[in-house]
Amino acid sequence: MTLSLHSPAWLAVRTSLEKATLNGLAKLGLAGWRVEFRHTIVYAGRCDHETKTILYSVPFMLYATVEQRLATIAHEIAHAFRGPGHGHDETWSELCVKLGGTGKNISEYPQELFTHKNFAWIGVCPSCSRRTGDFNAPVDVWGCPECVDAKPLDRVYQWFHNGEPRDIFNITPEYENAYRKFLGSTVVVSASA
């Protein structure tokens, strides 16, 4: 169920996410942490060890299932407990799974999030039709994280601006330059969502 940003249901979910996170941290003996919500799609959740803050994406949490929300909480708590030197290594992954997460290094954004109602720019994978979105025009060549076995050109997102398809050479000069460089190599930057 998608929630409205100003609905009482979202406020209840937000409060429960904060409580679940703080309770999970406390069970592992981690005190002094706080929870913040940000309007971003760069991450579903993020652990900032320096400020002892767990950050959550409002768009992700609005569209996520209960299971996705709980997995994200486990993901970030595992980061907090393991510390900044572990990233998504095996010890982090084991703890993440133990706490109820997936143990994967990316969160699966609900595809319903990626509509032109929510984002000016929508990228669609030509191989699997997976979507991503952005508020601004892309400046890097993004590749679908699910299609790693596909040929590089078959996993580069095709971009739409306000519902209209955009030619790769008619997005931004930065994107055009990045795409020309990409054509000379086989490296594709994977989208974080």
C-alpha positions in Angstrom: 0.0 0.0 0.0 1.4 3.4 -1.0 1.1 6.0 1.7 0.5 9.7 1.3 3.3 12.0 2.7 0.9 13.9 4.9 -1.4 11.1 6.0 -1.8 9.9 9.5 -0.9 6.4 8.3 2.5 7.7 7.1 3.1 9.5 10.3 2.4 6.2 12.2 4.7 4.3 9.9 7.5 6.9 10.3 7.1 6.7 14.1 7.2 2.9 14.1 10.3 2.9 11.8 12.1 5.3 14.2 11.1 3.2 17.3 12.1 -0.1 15.6 15.5 1.3 14.6 16.3 2.8 18.0 15.1 -0.4 19.8 17.2 -2.6 17.5 20.3 -0.4 18.1 19.7 -0.5 21.9 19.5 -4.3 21.8 23.0 -4.4 20.4 24.2 -1.9 23.0 24.4 1.1 20.7 23.3 4.3 22.5 23.2 7.9 21.4 22.0 7.2 17.8 19.2 9.1 16.1 16.9 8.6 13.1 16.3 11.1 10.3 14.1 10.9 7.1 15.3 12.5 3.9 13.6 13.2 0.5 16.2 11.2 -1.6 16.4 8.2 -3.8 20.1 8.0 -3.6 19.7 5.4 -0.9 16.9 3.5 0.9 18.8 3.8 4.1 22.2 5.1 5.2 24.3 4.8 8.3 26.4 7.8 9.3 28.9 6.7 11.9 30.3 10.1 12.4 27.0 11.7 13.5 25.5 8.4 14.8 22.5 8.8 12.5 20.5 6.3 10.6 18.9 8.1 7.5 15.9 6.7 5.6 14.6 7.7 2.2 11.0 9.0 2.5 10.1 8.0 -1.1 11.4 4.5 -0.5 9.6 4.1 2.8 6.3 5.5 1.3 6.3 2.8 -1.4 8.0 -0.1 0.4 6.3 -3.1 1.8 6.5 -3.9 5.5 9.1 -6.6 4.6 11.2 -4.1 2.6 11.1 -1.6 5.5 12.1 -4.2 8.1 15.0 -5.4 5.8 16.2 -1.8 5.5 16.2 -1.3 9.2 18.2 -4.5 9.7 20.6 -3.4 6.9 21.3 -0.1 8.7 21.5 -1.5 12.2 24.1 -4.1 10.9 26.1 -1.2 9.5 25.9 0.7 12.8 27.0 -2.3 14.8 29.8 -3.5 12.5 31.3 -0.1 12.1 32.5 1.9 9.1 35.4 -0.5 8.2 33.1 -3.3 7.2 31.0 -1.9 4.4 29.0 -4.8 2.9 31.5 -7.5 3.8 30.8 -11.1 5.0 30.6 -10.2 8.7 28.2 -7.4 7.9 26.1 -9.6 5.7 25.8 -12.4 8.3 24.6 -9.9 10.9 22.2 -8.3 8.5 20.6 -11.6 7.8 20.5 -12.5 11.5 18.7 -9.2 12.1 16.1 -10.0 9.4 17.7 -8.3 6.4 18.6 -9.7 3.0 22.4 -9.3 3.4 22.5 -7.7 0.0 24.3 -4.4 -0.6 21.4 -2.7 -2.4 17.8 -2.2 -1.5 15.2 -3.1 -4.0 13.2 0.0 -4.7 9.5 -0.6 -5.3 9.0 -0.2 -9.0 5.7 1.7 -8.4 7.8 4.5 -7.1 9.2 5.3 -10.6 6.5 7.2 -12.3 6.5 10.6 -13.9 4.2 11.8 -11.1 7.2 11.3 -8.8 10.2 12.0 -11.0 10.9 14.2 -14.0 13.4 11.6 -15.4 12.6 7.8 -15.6 15.2 5.3 -16.8 14.0 2.0 -18.2 16.3 -1.1 -18.7 15.9 -2.3 -22.3 16.5 -5.9 -21.1 14.2 -6.4 -18.1 12.2 -3.2 -18.0 13.4 -2.3 -14.5 12.9 1.3 -13.7 14.8 4.0 -11.9 14.1 7.7 -11.5 15.7 11.0 -10.8 14.7 14.6 -10.2 17.4 15.9 -12.5 18.7 14.8 -15.9 21.3 12.0 -15.7 24.9 13.0 -16.2 26.4 9.5 -16.0 25.6 6.3 -17.9 23.6 4.0 -15.5 23.4 0.3 -16.0 20.6 -1.9 -14.6 22.0 -3.7 -11.5 19.8 -6.8 -12.2 21.2 -7.4 -15.7 24.9 -7.8 -15.0 25.1 -10.8 -17.4 23.6 -8.8 -20.3 25.8 -7.1 -22.9 26.7 -3.6 -21.7 24.5 -1.8 -24.2 21.6 -4.0 -23.3 21.6 -2.9 -19.7 22.0 0.9 -20.1 18.9 2.7 -19.0 16.9 4.4 -21.7 15.7 7.8 -20.4 12.3 9.5 -20.5 11.7 13.1 -19.5 8.1 13.9 -18.3 6.9 10.8 -20.2 8.7 11.5 -23.5 11.6 9.4 -24.7 14.9 11.2 -24.9 17.6 10.4 -27.4 20.9 9.7 -25.7 22.5 12.7 -27.3 19.7 15.0 -26.2 19.8 14.7 -22.4 22.7 16.8 -21.2 26.2 17.5 -22.6 27.6 15.7 -19.6 25.5 12.6 -20.4 26.5 12.8 -24.0 30.2 12.9 -23.0 29.8 10.0 -20.5 28.0 8.0 -23.2 30.7 8.6 -25.8 33.3 7.4 -23.2 31.1 4.4 -22.4 31.0 3.4 -26.0 34.8 3.2 -25.9 34.7 0.9 -22.8 32.6 -1.8 -21.3 32.2 -0.2 -17.8 28.7 0.8 -16.8 27.9 2.6 -13.6 25.1 0.7 -11.8 22.2 2.7 -10.4 22.0 2.7 -6.6 18.3 2.0 -6.7 
